């Protein structure tokens, strides 16, 4: 019967360098924070438009800001988040 080899595998120098390294740099975290703030601003632009009285209809909920501008800002924030995650900064 064959014996198992329990010796640890050697790592290449590239693998050894990557072990102690953080996956994101400080710039990546800063860009992710900026993207998060842009997303929150987009959602805040969507709020409001409610009526004070349930008997009357308020057309402010269909304004350009809530229907068009805010979703574009939210999508731009998510696109910026993807960029912030994928961007690789060299030292």
Secondary structure, 3 states (H helix, E strand, C coil): CCCCCCCCCCCCHHHHHHHCCCCCCHHHHHHHHHHHHHHHHHHHHHCCCCCCCCCCCCHHHHCHHHHHHHHHHHHHHHHHHHHHHHCCCCC
